Amino acid sequence: MSSENPYAPPTSHVEDINAEGTDLILAASPKSNSAGAAWAWIKSGFASFKASPLFWIINMIIMFIIMVLFGLIPVLGSVATSVLNPVFMGGLMIGTYAIAKGQKMTVGHLFAGFQKHAGALLTVGALYLLGIIVLLLLTAVIAYMTGGFDSFSTLAAAQAGGNPDPAEIMAAYGSLKIAGLFYLILLFPLMFIVIFAPALVVFHDMKALAAMKLSFKGCVKNILPLIIWFVLIVIFMILGAIPLGLGLLIVFPMITASTYAAYRMIFTD
C-alpha cells in the first residue's frame, strides 16, 4: 500500500540557483600545485566551455552589455562595473560547478551571486576598487617624485609636433617606466586578493575579508603555476582577438572556467 497521503497538498520542486548543498570541502590550508597545473586549469576551462558553449557565450554577451551600459555613466559607471564584477564572477563559478556535476549552465547562473552572497561579493568588489584607487595615488606620487608629471608635458609636446630634445624624451620615458613598474608590481598582490575570493564566498559562505585573505594566501603558495597561467591567458587572448575578436567568445569563458579549476585544486580537498 502506498504511504503517500492522498490529502496532502501538491508540491513542486523550485530550483534555487545557489551553491547550497555542494560537495566542495574547504582544505585546512591552500595547497601548492606544480607548474604543470597551469595547463591543467586551462584544459579544464576549455572542457567546461565545450560542455555548455551556448550559455557560456550568452552569459558573456549579457555581462558585456551590462558592463558597457554602466560604463556609459560618467565616474559612477566605472565604480559600478568594478564593484559588480565579483558578483557576476560568483554566479559564473556556480554555473561552472553545475557543469562539472553534469548539469547545464543557464542564464540564471550569471545572476546567482545576487541570490544569497551579494553583500560579501559587493564588498569584495568595493575593497578591490579602493585598493586600485590607493595604488593609482601612490603611482602618481612616484611619478611626481621621478619627474613623471613633467614627462607627460614633454611627450605631449612631441606628439603635438613640437621639437623637444631627444634626451628629454628618453628621460621622460624612463621616469614614466619607473612609475609604471611600481604600478605593475603592486597590481599583482591586488589581483591575488580578489581572483579566488568570489568562489570562496559562494561555495564556503565566507565573509569578504576572510575570502580575500585566503585567496591571497593561496596565490602566494602557487606563484609559479599562476605566472604560467597568466602567460597562457595572454597568449590565448591574443590568438582569440585575431579573427575579429570572435575567438574571445571562447577564450573568456575558458579563462573564467579555468579560474574555477584553479580554485578546486588549490582550496578544496
N, C-alpha and C positions, 0 to 999 in steps of 0.2 A: 504493500500500500504506500502511496506517495506520502511523504512527510510534509509536503508543501501545504501551507494554509490557504485554502481557496478564498478566504475572506480578506486576506492581506491585500493592501493597496498595491497596484502595479509599480514596478521600479524600472528604472533605466539607467544605463551607465553614461555618465557625462565625463568626458576626459578633461582633466585639468592639466594643461601643459606646463609642468614644472619638473623639478629634479627630485621630488619626493619618491622614496622607495628605491633608489638606485642601489646597486651592489658595489659602489665605489667606497673603498675603505682608505681613509687617510693614513699614510705611513707615519710612524713616530717621528721621523725626520726625513727631509728630502734626500733622495738617492742620487748618487753620482752615476752618470752614464758615460760610455766611451764615445770617442769621436764619431764612430760609425753610427751612433744613434741618430745623428742629424739626418742621414739619408733615410733611415727607417721612419722618422717622423714625416718626411716628405712623401714617401711611398704610401704611408697610411693615409695622409691627407688626400692624395690623388685617388686612392681606393674609395674613400668616403664620398668624394665628388662623383665618381663613376656609379656609385650605388644610388644616388638621387640627384642627377645632374639638373633636371628641370627646376626643382625647387631651390637648389643652390643658386642657380642663375637668377631666378625670380627674386629670391630674398636679397641678393646682392644688388640687383637693379633697384628694388624698393628702397633699400638703405641708402643707396647713392642718391636717389631722387630726394629723399628726406633731407640728407645732409646738404645737398645743393640748395634746396629751398630755404633751409635755415641759414645757409651761408649768404643768401641774398640780404639778410638783415644785418645792417652795419653793427659791428662790435658784438652785440648780443648774440648774433647768429653764430659767430666763431666760438663764443663761450658755450652755447647750447650744443654744438656739434661735439666739442671736446668732452663735455660732461655726459652726453648721451651715449657716446661710443661704447663705454664699458657695459651699458645696459643691453645694447644690441649684441655685443660680443657674448654676454652671459646667455642670452637666448640662443645664439648660434651654437654655443657649447652644448646646451641641452639638446639642440637638434642633431648635433654630431653624435652625441651619446645615443640618441634614438636610432640613428643609422647603424651604429656599432652593435645595437641589440637586434638588428634585423628589421627595424621599422622604417617608415618613410619620413623624410623631413617634410614639414608643411610651412605655409606662410605664418601660421601661428607661432612657430618656434622663434621667428625673428623678434616677436614681441613678448616672449615668455619671461624675459627678465623683468618686465613690469609687473608680473603677477604677484610675486612674493618678496623679491630681493631688491626692489627698485631703490630703496633708501640707501642700502650699502653700496650698490653699484653706482648710483649717482655720486655718492661720497668719494668713491674711488676716482671717478672722473674729475670731480672738483679738486681733489688733492693733487692729482696729476697736473691739472691746469695751473694750479697755484705753483707747483714745482717748476713748470715751464716758464711762468712769469718771473719767478725769482732767478732762474737761470739766465733769462734774457737780460734782466737788470744787471746781474753780475758780469755778463758778457759785455754789456755796454760800458761798465766801469773799466774792464780790461782794455776795451778798445780806446777809451779816453786816455788811460794811463800809457798806452803804447802809441799814441798819436793816431788812433784809428779814425777819430772824427775828422781830422784834417785830411786823412786819406780819402774819405768819401768825396770831399770837395775837389781833391786832386784828380781822382778818377772821373768825377762828373765833368770836370773841365776838359779832360781828354776825350770823353765821349761826345762832348758838345763841339768838338772840332778845335779845341784850344791846342796850345803847343807847350805843355809843361815839360820840364826837364825829365829825360828818361830815367835819371837816377831817382827823381822824386816819385815817378810811377812805380819803380821797383820797390822803393821803400814803403809806398802805400800798400802794395800787395802784401809785403812782408808783415806789416803791422796788423793788417786785417786777418792774415793767416793765423797769427797768434791768438786773436780773439775767437776765430773760427775753430781752432784746435781746442781751445778751452771749452767751447760750447759742446763740441762733439764728445770730448772726454767725459763731461758730466751728464750728457744726454743718455748715455748707456745705463748708468745707475737708475735714472728716472724710468727708462723703459723696463728695467728689471723689476721695479716695484709694481708695475701695472700689468705686465704681459700675462701673467697667470692668475692675477687677482680675481677676474670675473669667474673663472672656473672654480676657484676655491670658495668663492661666495655662494654660487648657486648649488654646488654639489655638497658642500660641507657646512653651509649656513654660517659662515664666518663673518665677523664684522670687518668693515673696510680696512682699518689699520692692521688688524691681525693678518688678513689675507695679503696685504701689500708687503708686510714684513716677511711672511713666509715665501711669497713669490720672489722677493729679493734673495733670500737665503738659498732657495732652490737654484736660482740663476747663477749665484756665485759658485755653487758646487758643480755647475755644469758649463763653465765658461767656454771650454774648447768645443763641445758639440754645438753650443749656441752660436759661437762665431762662425762655424762651418754652416750652420743652418741659415744665418743671416746672409752669408755669401751666396748660398744656393738660392735663397729667396730673391736676391738682387738679380742673379743670372736669369731665373725664370721670369721675373718681371720684365727684364729687357727683351727676352725672347717673346713674351706674351704681347708686348707693345708693338712688335714689328708688323703683324698683319692687321693694321688699322686699329690696334688696341683690342681687337676681338679676343685674342688669347687671354687677356686679363680676366675675362669671364670664367675662365678655368683656373687661372693662377690664384686669384683672390680667394675663391672657395678652398683651393688646395692649401693655401697658407693658413687660413682660419682652421681648417680641419687638422692640419699638422700641429697647430698650437694645442689642440685637444690631445693629440697623440703624445706630444711632449709632456703635457701635464700628467697624463696617465703614467708615463714611465718614470717621471721624477717624484711625483707626490703620492701615488697610491700603491697599495700592496697587491 
